[in-house]
Amino acid sequence: MSMKQTVSYLEHVIDSGSKPHQIITANPIMVMAALNDPSYMTMMKKAELIVPDGTGVVWAASYVGNPVAERVAGFDLLHELMRLGEVKGWRVYMVGASQEIITAAAEKLKEQYPALQLVGHRDGYFGEAQDAEVIEAIREAKPHILLVGRSAATQEPWIAKYKEQLGVPIMMGVGGSFDVLSGKLKRAPVLFQKLRAEWLYRLIQEPWRYKRMLDLPKFAVKVIREKETVQKP
């Protein structure tokens, strides 16, 4: 689906009282994680909606002859939902990052969308022993949208594990979006976005991420080989 169709679909999910939906904003690193970890693959397959967030995923879909409508970047989808949430009166809860970052991110969102109902936020530094406490706080706030910004290996599995207990209509992992919202990090300039090099800008800001970025060329090679294998008589 296009961005517009995706937002319309999620609006219907909330308005119709559908079952809880997990939204995964897929990128090559997540795809590689799924290929290397059967449990991660199962978790992704059980998600109600996967959108093509990473430019690598958009390229891969086009390369193998099954193109997507357009890239649906998670950060942009977040803002589209917040914009619509102002009008619809949706309640939003945020979980992730440090207390300082999540508080700053919540304040920035409130400045940008003053009519938005931000009903709660907390940091993402908690373990399994605190899960029940976090879930209870979210349930009491009764949000329509839950945004989770934790580590790549944690946020999607956490949402999937507690999806039914949380009972939130829309739950979406947002990765480092809280860092950008808070002002700690800057989003890639338009030029980098057009060149499909947001990953490079992120790496410049956070060089410690280089090990994760090694999955990008592996992903590209795997896509090319897979296509060649399928095309062989």
Secondary structure, DSSP 4 states (H G I P E B T S, - for coil): --HHHHHHHHHHHHHHTPSPEEEEEE-HHHHHHHHH-HHHHHHHHH-SEEEE-SHHHHHHHHHTT---SS---HHHHHHHHHHHHHHHT-EEEEEES-HHHHHHHHHHHHHHSTT-EEEEEE-S---GGGHHHHHHHHHHH--SEEEEE--TTTHHHHHHHHHHHH--SEEEE-TTHHHHHHTSSPPPPHHHHHTT-HHHHHHHH-GGGHHHHTHHHHHHHHHHHHHHHHH--
